[in-house]
Amino acid sequence: MSLSSSKVAPRAEIETQAGPEPEEPVNPQPPPEPRPEEQSEGKFAETSEIGIGPDSPELPRPKRPLLDASKLRAHEGRESKPSWASGQSAERLPPLRQESKQLQPTRCHTNCLEKPLSRAFERLGRCVGSHPWIFLLVPILLTAALGIGFIYLPKEEEENLEEQYTPIGSPAKAERRFVQAHFTTNDSYRFSSTRSSSETNFASILVVSNSETLLESEIFEEVSQLDQAVQTLSVTKENGAPIHYREVCAKYRTFCVPSNPLLYVWQRNKTLDLKTFTFPMHNFKNHFIHLAGFFGGNTLGDAVGQNHLLLETKAMRLLYYLKTEVKEDSEQSKEWLVHFLDEFYNLKEKLAFKNIQVVHFTSLSRQLEFEATSMTVVPLFHLAYLLIIIFAIISCYRLDCVRNKMWVAVFGVVSAAFAVVSGFGLMLYIGVPFVIIVANSPFLILGVGVDDMFIMISAWQKTSLMDSIKERMATVYSKVAVSITITTITNVLAFYTGIMSSFRSVQYFCIYTGTTLLFCYFYNITCFGAFMALDGKREILCLRWLKKPDQKYSSLKKACCLPFSSVPDEQGTDIHPMNLFFRDYFGPVLTRTMSKFFVVVIYILYIISSIYGCFQVQEGLDLRNLASDDSYITPYFNVEEDYFSDYGPRVMIIITESINYWDEDVREKLEKCIENFKENDYVERNLTEFWLHTYMDYMKRNGQDPNDKDTFMNGMPHFLRKFPVFTYDINITSNEIISSRGFIQTMGVSSSTNKKIMLLQLRETAEKCEIPLMVYNQAFIYFDQYAAIIENTVRNIMVASTAMFIVSLLLIPHPMCSLWVTFAIASVIVGVTGFMAFWNVNLDSISMINLVICIGFSFDFSAHISYAFVSSTKTSVNQKSIEALYLLGYPVLQSAISTIIGVCVLATAKAYIFRTFFKIMFLVMVFGAAHGLIFIPVFLTFF
């Protein structure tokens, strides 16, 4: 975001022109003392150029003799009007060199960047003014050429959610590679979901009873009808062959894996008493059935061994696992799942349930709903452009028909659109992946991109109609050089620091947006400048016609001179009413003692609330938020959270190296490690499963010595035949156990904070063990984001803040400014982060983008206000603050409003990822503007 009058420059000097110096008078008289009103009015003329830096370059002036005293008084007697007003201000008339040297305070200045930049822009402005059509048409042709890149915009290609929204190089991904390399599975004969290294194809149905419990025969009968209806679904291939459920289901031996073990038992014997089952495990004919995760909302009774009677249960889960390992089988499974999604509502209507409610979800649902979400935001693009155009027209509309800039403002919005087409087209052409959150970028570009347009129009309004187009363009470009450059640099740097993120989605968003902002900058100084020069020619034609109407062309000329036909003052300009508001009302009220007291109190409450909120922020991206609000997966996750949050994932404990299992000391060390896992608060100690425990019992029952290597290894084949469930838990190569694994059951990990703590504690326990261990579950791929998000956010913020600090030192050469910029950035970031918790926004990869953006905007708001304050020549701190608000109050407000308008349409989006973008950008703009307009102007008066 740029400020339309964002630079303060020291007074310039009037150089003597070429020619003989006038003789010094015999009785030289001291220059007349300026009148009090002249001192009051002249203060803004001294700081009227738009450019940060102590020494703005002077523009070439017509040769003239040095002003004499009488001319000087006449010159200074004019009303001095500020050049900081957005869109209207007076021509700056500099004081004499001698007076400037006397009044200019001594400061530490750095001109190595500001002067060359202003001179270069001055030359560019002359060139644009001389050849506007070239600078207009070339960017348009470039946009058309780069726009061809949109042919590479993905249409049906799936966006890999794991790749885009989980940390790059996370520990879980390395753990998964180890599991895949050392353990095999077979979903066509001996499927086990807990032993899978990655997510399998599945369909899930959650059944909720309308009564207190599901454990009634009539309710189980309805559930059984639903189960049978699902298993009879079939889809037809393109060649006409049907795909039945039994062909694609994951199997245990020759049967499809039951959707619910208790339902499976009941279906084979409907006379069973449903009140005799135990939880979380049930012994059915000497076979233990794991019920954890299959029933929720439970009421437990008396203990039966290590389990309890299941008296009541409110909800049941039906899981239909499908083949995944073989590519052809996986493709057929996905076809069946798509058919399941299409037919599910028809099944519900056909079965007309009376006692239950059902919700559904599949392994494809997240992906399909996420892709559908992107389409919900497309209609909002048109509304956003319309609002920005209306805002630009209102901001640039003038009653003066010559200086009216309505159409220039409209083209400024079009120029921002050109930047979006060029930036996105270039990125697509070179192969940068387009992820869905990049769809947020055009809304931000719209709000930010038009700010440079306001600066250039404001500078143009300060030029004289009597000057040539070339000279007026040179003046405009020299004045806005540092302004639009510094804001572009800060914003682009803020985005490009996001490339350091561990989330690819963040990287791609920042690359797209940062590059598009560079195109905005390039098109503003070429294409938009050229259009403004052409509009300058319209001004001249309109002015001539107003002075001397030509009846032959009256209709055409009058059309270009709407809405009014009064002849404007060719030299004069007007002060914008908003600037007067900040000078005459807002500033004086804000600097009163009582107002300062209230501001300090408000800030204390703000910072306390923000810090408290920072400790309440939830971490990580809730995957349900990738879908739109009206998606069918939302009620599914809600039911799952309500009834199935007691138990978490079943975690593998992997022995990563070959150890002597027959050595009693080794087994004791291993058992000690297992016991440490059981003692964890997030582990259910009675649901541990480890092949070695079963093998030890097996050997003791058979009178075998477990401490003898040969006996230990030779008995393994017979053991695995008797207990085939452990077949894929032991990696035996050349009669040596290379690696093996057991399982623990986690619990109480429904919140993101608990997931992170559980994950870190389990990994820490594994590292401390004397035996080389590793923990893994396929869900850890997503859990890793909870541990990585804070680290990534802090690192990106620190790097971006350091970059902003360096930029502030180079382009705003005043140490006090750098300190206030740093303070404002920290304060706004804390405020935005804290209030995210109050607005139900998680700290995830999406909000992390906005926090990085926050740095660039905080810099823009604070840097210019604080520099205007310290650059003021006023002796009273209150007057310094009022002057800073007078010069910059309206530009700050204008910039905040334009950005909010650009993203406000996202507030109506049905998807979390788009609403989050609006919420955080709204907080950034409000808090940033509050710091620039209220907090910093008050705090500066205390020093």
Secondary structure, DSSP 8 states (H G I E B T S, - for coil): ---TT------------SS------SS--------HHHHHHHHHHTT-SS-SSS--------------HHHHHHHHTS----S-SSS---------HHHHHHHS-------TTHHHHHHHHHHHHHHHHH-HHHHHHHHHHHHHHHGGGGGGS-SS----HHHHHS-TT-HHHHHHHHHHHH---BTTTB--GGG-SS---EEEEEEEESSS-S-SHHHHHHHHHHHHHHHT-EEE-TTS-EEEHHHHB-EETTEE--S-HHHHHHHH-TTS-GGG-EESEEEETTEEEE-BTTEEEEEEEEEETTEEEEEEEEEEEEEEEB--SSHHHHHHHHHHHHHHHHHHHHHHHHH--SSEEEEEEETTHHHHHHHHHHHTTHHHHHHHHHHHHHHHHHHH--SSTTT--HHHHHHHHHHHHHHHHHHHHHHHHHT----GGGGGHHHHHHHHHHHHHHHHHHHHHTS-TTS-HHHHHHHHHHHHHHHHHHHHHHHHHHHHGGGGSS-HHHHHHHHHHHHHHHHHHHHIIIIIHHHHHHHHHHHHHHHHHHHS--GGGHHHHHHHT-S------SS-----HHHHHIIIIIHHHHTSHHHHHHHHHHHHHHHHHHHHHHTT--BS--GGGGSBTT-THHHHHHHHHHHS-SEEEEEEEEE-S---TT-HHHHHHHHHHHHHHHTSTTEEEEEEEEHHHHHHHHHHHTT--TT-HHHHHHTHHHHHHH-GGGGGGEEEETTEEEEEEEEEEEES--SHHHHHHHHHHHHHHHHHSSS-EEEE-TTHHHHHHHHHHHHHHHHHHHHHHHHHHHHHHHHS--HHHHHHHHHHHHHHHHHHHHHHHHTT--BSHHHHHHHHHHHHHHHHHHHHHHHHHHH---SSHHHHHHHHHHHHHHHHHHHHHHHHHHHHGGGG-SBHHHHHHHHHHHHHHHHHHHIIIIIHHHHHTT-
